[in-house]
Amino acid sequence: MLDPSELKLEMSPQEIGIDSLGLVESIFAIEEAFDISVPFNANEPEKSDFDISTLGAIIGAVEKLVAEKA
């Protein structure tokens, strides 16, 4: 398990050990924690407007969805 201090914004989910199932579970957790709907289809991730390429991209996308909700 990684220590939070080891995480970098440019790291991909795969680099920190998150597989496709873990990614889907993480998206569900994000939706619940922030009361938002994440536009992500695990069957066609390349067609999503939700950028999952890096931790920084995920954070930015969540911030945008939260701001749009407000």
Residue pairs with C-beta under 8 A, 6 or more apart in sequence:
2 16
2 17
7 16
7 55
8 55
9 54
9 55
9 56
9 59
10 54
10 55
10 56
11 54
11 55
12 53
12 54
12 55
13 22
13 23
13 26
13 52
13 55
13 58
16 55
18 26
20 42
23 42
23 52
24 42
27 38
27 40
27 42
27 50
30 36
30 38
30 58
30 62
31 37
31 38
34 62
34 65
34 66
34 69
35 69
36 62
36 65
36 66
36 69
37 65
38 50
38 61
38 62
38 65
39 48
39 49
39 50
40 48
40 50
40 52
41 47
41 48
45 52
50 58
50 61
51 57
51 58
51 60
51 61
52 58
